[in-house]
Amino acid sequence: MQRLDQSFYRNGPNHRAGADVGFTDIVKLFGFRGIRIGRWVTAEEQQRAANLFFDALCDLQQLLQVPEQVLSLNQTLTLTFGIGGRPGVCAHYQPRGRILALAKNAGAGSLAHEWFHAFDHYIASKVFPGAGNQHFASRCFLHLQRINPHPLNQLLLEGFKTLLLSPDGSQASAWFLHCAMLDRQRQQLYLSQPEELCARAFEAMLQAQPLKNHFLVSGTRQSNLAKAGAYPDAALLQQLSAHWLQYFAALGQALTAQP
């Protein structure tokens, strides 16, 4: 976990031209439903956080090649910073209310992971007609729910298959089984949950790209979890990228082409 007052490596373009931005600028540009700031966040912390959030979201947009509305999930996603934290948790996504929350002093590097949780939740009902308000697409995929036929949906689901199932689709993937073993060692059920597997794979896929932003994503290579094999290896990430980077690029093209 990284604190807000640390410096974060990034090599992307200068989105702000050296100027400060505010959270209101972020809400306006990306169309978030809103943003709430904790009462104990100082003005200096808020300013630094706004700049970091802005750069990270712009970098995420560039990595995925999508318009701004995708990051706010069509204006349904709310951000919170330094509010409603959970003990020992640096960031979390709350399906009820569609809230992506980052802790003030320990949420850095978790934005990509939590954004994918939000996306996984949002897209479930678009891909699976039977999905409920609390369902995630990654989990629906394993339960063989009826699918809305669409080329974009197929690309997304091919990514789920690559991560979660064996090549012939008849059993769990080797990585899924490995993470289940890690869970047994830790006497928990967490790392092998489909939504957690896919969020970790998504952030690892982004960290493997040439554009780097350690406020957006970090820890998928040198952390203890990474050394334990909780993130996909390079070969699996290459397969995943062929599906998911193509999926988001195609989604961006489709949305941009709309009148």
C-alpha positions as CSV (number, residue, x, y, z in Angstrom):
1,M,0.0,0.0,0.0
2,Q,1.3,3.5,-0.9
3,R,0.6,6.7,0.8
4,L,-0.7,9.8,-1.0
5,D,2.4,11.9,0.0
6,Q,4.7,9.5,-1.9
7,S,5.8,10.2,-5.5
8,F,4.3,8.0,-8.2
9,Y,6.2,7.1,-11.3
10,R,4.4,7.7,-14.6
11,N,5.7,8.2,-18.2
12,G,2.5,9.3,-19.9
13,P,1.8,12.6,-21.6
14,N,1.3,15.8,-19.6
15,H,-2.5,15.9,-19.6
16,R,-2.7,19.0,-17.3
17,A,-0.1,21.1,-19.0
18,G,1.4,21.6,-15.5
19,A,-1.7,23.1,-14.1
20,D,-3.7,22.0,-11.1
21,V,-7.2,20.5,-11.5
22,G,-10.0,20.0,-9.1
23,F,-12.3,17.1,-8.5
24,T,-15.1,19.1,-10.1
25,D,-13.0,19.1,-13.3
26,I,-12.8,15.3,-13.1
27,V,-16.5,14.9,-12.6
28,K,-17.2,17.3,-15.5
29,L,-14.8,15.7,-18.0
30,F,-15.6,12.1,-17.4
31,G,-19.2,12.4,-16.4
32,F,-19.0,10.7,-13.0
33,R,-22.3,10.8,-11.1
34,G,-20.4,12.6,-8.3
35,I,-17.5,12.6,-6.0
36,R,-17.4,12.8,-2.2
37,I,-14.3,13.8,-0.2
38,G,-13.7,12.8,3.4
39,R,-14.0,15.6,6.1
40,W,-10.5,14.9,7.3
41,V,-8.9,15.4,3.9
42,T,-7.0,18.7,3.9
43,A,-7.0,21.2,1.1
44,E,-3.4,20.2,0.2
45,E,-4.3,16.5,0.2
46,Q,-7.3,17.2,-1.9
47,Q,-5.4,19.1,-4.5
48,R,-2.7,16.5,-4.8
49,A,-5.3,13.7,-5.0
50,A,-7.2,15.5,-7.7
51,N,-4.1,15.8,-9.9
52,L,-3.2,12.2,-9.3
53,F,-6.8,11.0,-10.1
54,F,-6.9,13.2,-13.2
55,D,-3.6,11.9,-14.6
56,A,-4.5,8.3,-13.8
57,L,-7.9,8.4,-15.4
58,C,-6.5,10.1,-18.5
59,D,-3.9,7.4,-18.7
60,L,-6.5,4.7,-18.2
61,Q,-8.6,6.3,-21.0
62,Q,-5.5,6.2,-23.3
63,L,-4.7,2.6,-22.4
64,L,-8.2,1.4,-23.2
65,Q,-8.8,3.8,-26.2
66,V,-12.3,4.7,-25.0
67,P,-14.2,8.0,-24.7
68,E,-14.6,9.6,-21.3
69,Q,-18.1,8.2,-20.7
70,V,-16.7,4.6,-20.5
71,L,-14.7,5.5,-17.4
72,S,-17.8,6.9,-15.6
73,L,-19.7,3.8,-16.8
74,N,-22.2,6.0,-18.6
75,Q,-22.4,8.5,-15.7
76,T,-23.4,5.8,-13.2
77,L,-20.2,5.6,-11.1
78,T,-19.5,7.7,-8.0
79,L,-16.0,8.2,-6.6
80,T,-15.1,8.8,-3.0
81,F,-11.8,9.7,-1.5
82,G,-10.9,9.4,2.2
83,I,-14.4,8.5,3.2
84,G,-16.1,5.2,4.3
85,G,-12.9,3.2,4.6
86,R,-12.7,-0.3,5.9
87,P,-10.1,-1.5,8.3
88,G,-7.1,-3.0,6.4
89,V,-8.7,-2.2,3.0
90,C,-7.0,0.4,0.8
91,A,-9.8,0.6,-1.8
92,H,-13.0,-1.1,-2.5
93,Y,-16.0,-1.1,-4.9
94,Q,-19.5,-1.0,-3.5
95,P,-22.1,-2.4,-5.9
96,R,-24.9,-0.9,-3.9
97,G,-24.8,2.7,-5.0
98,R,-22.0,1.9,-7.6
99,I,-19.3,3.6,-5.5
100,L,-15.5,3.3,-6.1
101,A,-13.8,4.3,-2.9
102,L,-10.1,4.9,-2.3
103,A,-8.6,5.5,1.2
104,K,-6.7,8.7,1.8
105,N,-3.4,7.2,2.9
106,A,-3.4,3.7,1.3
107,G,-5.4,3.6,-1.9
108,A,-2.7,4.5,-4.4
109,G,-2.1,1.8,-7.1
110,S,-5.5,0.3,-6.6
111,L,-7.6,2.4,-9.0
112,A,-7.4,0.1,-12.0
113,H,-8.3,-2.9,-10.0
114,E,-11.3,-1.3,-8.4
115,W,-12.4,0.3,-11.7
116,F,-12.6,-3.1,-13.3
117,H,-14.8,-4.3,-10.4
118,A,-17.1,-1.4,-11.2
119,F,-17.0,-2.3,-15.0
120,D,-17.5,-6.0,-14.3
121,H,-20.6,-5.1,-12.2
122,Y,-21.9,-2.6,-14.8
123,I,-21.5,-4.8,-17.8
124,A,-23.2,-7.9,-16.3
125,S,-26.7,-6.9,-17.2
126,K,-25.6,-5.8,-20.7
127,V,-24.1,-9.2,-21.5
128,F,-26.3,-11.5,-19.4
129,P,-30.1,-10.7,-19.6
130,G,-30.7,-12.6,-16.4
131,A,-28.1,-10.8,-14.3
132,G,-29.4,-9.0,-11.2
133,N,-28.3,-5.7,-9.6
134,Q,-25.6,-7.3,-7.5
135,H,-24.1,-9.6,-10.2
136,F,-20.7,-9.4,-11.8
137,A,-20.2,-10.5,-15.4
138,S,-17.2,-12.6,-14.5
139,R,-19.2,-14.7,-12.1
140,C,-22.2,-14.9,-14.4
141,F,-19.9,-16.3,-17.1
142,L,-19.1,-19.4,-14.9
143,H,-22.8,-20.0,-14.3
144,L,-23.6,-20.3,-18.0
145,Q,-26.3,-17.7,-18.0
146,R,-28.0,-16.8,-21.3
147,I,-25.9,-14.3,-23.3
148,N,-26.8,-11.3,-25.4
149,P,-25.3,-12.2,-28.8
150,H,-22.9,-9.4,-29.9
151,P,-19.3,-9.4,-31.3
152,L,-18.2,-7.1,-28.4
153,N,-19.7,-9.4,-25.8
154,Q,-17.8,-12.3,-27.4
155,L,-14.5,-10.6,-27.1
156,L,-15.2,-9.9,-23.4
157,L,-16.2,-13.5,-22.8
158,E,-13.2,-14.8,-24.6
159,G,-11.1,-13.0,-22.0
160,F,-13.1,-14.6,-19.2
161,K,-12.6,-18.0,-20.7
162,T,-8.8,-17.4,-21.1
163,L,-8.5,-16.6,-17.4
164,L,-11.0,-18.9,-15.8
165,L,-11.2,-22.1,-17.9
166,S,-8.9,-24.6,-19.5
167,P,-8.3,-24.2,-23.3
168,D,-11.1,-26.7,-24.1
169,G,-13.4,-25.0,-21.7
170,S,-14.1,-28.3,-19.8
171,Q,-12.5,-27.4,-16.4
172,A,-10.9,-24.7,-14.4
173,S,-7.8,-23.0,-15.7
174,A,-4.4,-23.7,-14.2
175,W,-4.2,-20.2,-12.9
176,F,-7.6,-20.5,-11.3
177,L,-6.5,-23.8,-9.6
178,H,-3.3,-22.2,-8.4
179,C,-5.2,-19.3,-6.8
180,A,-7.6,-21.7,-5.2
181,M,-4.5,-23.4,-3.7
182,L,-3.3,-20.1,-2.4
183,D,-6.7,-19.6,-0.8
184,R,-6.5,-23.0,0.9
185,Q,-3.1,-22.1,2.3
186,R,-4.5,-18.9,3.7
187,Q,-7.7,-20.5,4.8
188,Q,-9.9,-18.0,2.9
189,L,-12.0,-17.7,-0.2
190,Y,-10.8,-14.5,-1.9
191,L,-8.0,-14.9,-4.5
192,S,-9.9,-17.5,-6.5
193,Q,-13.2,-15.7,-6.7
194,P,-13.9,-15.0,-10.4
195,E,-14.4,-11.2,-9.9
196,E,-11.1,-11.0,-8.0
197,L,-9.2,-13.1,-10.6
198,C,-10.4,-10.9,-13.4
199,A,-9.7,-7.6,-11.6
200,R,-6.2,-8.7,-10.9
201,A,-5.7,-9.8,-14.5
202,F,-7.0,-6.5,-15.8
203,E,-4.6,-4.4,-13.6
204,A,-1.7,-6.7,-14.5
205,M,-2.5,-6.4,-18.2
206,L,-2.4,-2.6,-17.8
207,Q,0.8,-2.6,-15.9
208,A,2.4,-4.7,-18.6
209,Q,1.8,-1.9,-21.2
210,P,4.5,0.7,-22.1
211,L,2.4,3.5,-20.6
212,K,3.1,3.4,-16.8
213,N,1.2,5.1,-14.0
214,H,1.9,3.7,-10.5
215,F,-1.0,5.6,-9.0
216,L,-3.3,3.8,-11.4
217,V,-1.8,0.4,-10.9
218,S,1.2,-1.1,-9.1
219,G,2.2,-4.2,-7.3
220,T,1.4,-6.8,-10.0
221,R,5.0,-7.8,-10.5
222,Q,7.1,-7.5,-7.4
223,S,4.6,-7.7,-4.5
224,N,4.3,-10.7,-2.3
225,L,1.1,-11.7,-4.1
226,A,2.8,-11.4,-7.4
227,K,5.7,-13.6,-6.3
228,A,3.1,-16.2,-5.0
229,G,1.6,-16.4,-8.5
230,A,-1.6,-14.5,-7.8
231,Y,-1.3,-12.5,-11.0
232,P,-1.3,-14.1,-14.5
233,D,2.1,-14.8,-16.0
234,A,3.4,-13.1,-19.2
235,A,2.0,-15.7,-21.6
236,L,-1.5,-15.6,-20.1
237,L,-1.4,-11.8,-20.1
238,Q,-0.5,-11.8,-23.8
239,Q,-3.5,-14.0,-24.5
240,L,-5.8,-11.8,-22.4
241,S,-4.6,-8.6,-24.0
242,A,-5.5,-9.9,-27.5
243,H,-9.1,-10.1,-26.3
244,W,-9.6,-7.3,-23.8
245,L,-7.5,-4.5,-25.3
246,Q,-9.2,-5.3,-28.6
247,Y,-12.6,-5.3,-26.8
248,F,-12.1,-1.9,-25.2
249,A,-10.7,-0.4,-28.5
250,A,-13.7,-1.8,-30.4
251,L,-16.0,-0.4,-27.8
252,G,-14.4,3.0,-28.0
253,Q,-14.7,3.0,-31.8
254,A,-18.4,2.0,-31.7
255,L,-19.2,4.7,-29.2
256,T,-17.2,7.3,-31.0
257,A,-19.0,6.4,-34.3
258,Q,-22.5,6.9,-32.7
259,P,-24.2,10.2,-33.9
